[in-house]
C-alpha cells in the first residue's frame, strides 16, 4: 500500500469544516432574511396603528412613541435582511459576551418557544394520524 492512496485526514477535515461553515452561514442568512420580512411586516402593522392614532387625534407623545417603535422595528428588519450569516454569528457572540444575563434570558425564552412549537406540532401530528 503506498502513502499516496491514503487521504490527508487533517486536510479532509479542514475542507469538510469549511463546507459545513459555509452551508451553515448560508442557512442562517436565509432564515434571517425570512425573519427580517416578518419583522418588516410587524413594522408595517405598527405604522398602521400610528396612522389610526393620528386619525383619532391621539396625543403627539403617543404618536411619536409609535413612530419610534416602527422605525426601530424597521431597522431590525433591514439588519436581518442585509447582514450575512458570519456577521450575524459575530454580532450575537459579541452581544452575548457584553450582556450575558440578557442573552441567557433570550435563549431560555427561545427554548421555551421552540418547545411549545414542537409540542403543538406533535399534538397536531398525532391528531391527523389518528383521523
N, C-alpha and C positions, 0 to 999 in steps of 0.2 A: 504494500500500500504506500503510495507516495504522498508527501506533505501537501501537494497542490490540490488533492481531492478533498481535503478536509477544509471546510469553510472557516473563515476567520470569525470565530464566535463573537468576540467583542465588537467587531465591525458590523456583524449582522444584528447584534443587539442595539447598537447605536443607530443603524438605519431604521430598524423597527420602531425604536423610540421616537425618532424624528417623524416617521409617518403617523404614528399614533398622536403625537402632539399636534401635528398639522391638522389631522382629522378632527381632533377634539376642539381645536381653535375654530375650525370652520363650523362645527356644530353649535358652539357657543355663540358665534356671530349670528348664525341663522336664527337661533332661539331668541337671542337678544333683539334682533330686528323685529321678529314677530311680537315680542313683548313690547317693544317700542311702539308698534302700531296700536296695540291695545291701550297703552298708556296715552298715546296721542288721541285715541277716541275718548278717553276719560277727560283730557284737556278740552276737547270739543264740547263735551257734556257740561263741564264747569263753565265754559263760555256761554252756553245756552242758559244756564242758571243765572249768570251775570246779566244777560240780556233781559231775562224775565224780571230780575230785581230792578233793573233800570226802568222797565215799563211800569212797575209798581211804585216807582219813585222812592225806593228804599234809601237809607242813609248813604251818603257818599263813602263813609268809612267802610260799610259793609260791601259796597261795590268795589272799592279799592282792594279789600281783602280777597274777594273772589277773583278779581283780575290778577292779583299777585299769585294766587294759587294756580290759576290757569297757566300763567307764564312759567312758573316753576315746574309744573307738570309737563308742559311743552318742552322745556329744557331737558328734563329727564328722558322724554320720548326721543328727542333728537340725539342725545348722547347714546342711548341704546341702539338707535338705528345706524349711527355713523361711526361707532367705535369698534375696532377689530377685537377678535377673541383674546389675543395676547394682552392687549391693553386693558380689557375688562378684568382678566385674571390679576394683572398687576395692580389695578385700582382697588379691587376687592381685598387683595392681600395687604395693601398699604392702609386701607381703611380699617381692616381687622386689627392690624397692629396698633393703630392710633386710638381706636375705640373698641377695645376687646369686649367690654360688657355689652355694648350695643350690638356688636357683631354676634355675640353668643345668644342674645335675646332674639335677634333676627333669625339665626339658624334654628333656634328652638321653635319659633313661630312657623318657619318654613317646613320644618319636620312635622309639626302638628298638622299643618295644611295638607302636606303630602299624605300623611296617614289617613286623614279624613277622605281625601280623594280616592285613595286605594280602597278604603272601607266601602264607600259608596259604589265604586266600580265593581267590587267583589259582590256586594249585595245585588246590584243590578244584573250582573252576570249570572248569579245564581237564580234569580227570578226568571230570566229569559230561558235558561237551560231547563228549569222546571216546567215551563209552559208548554 
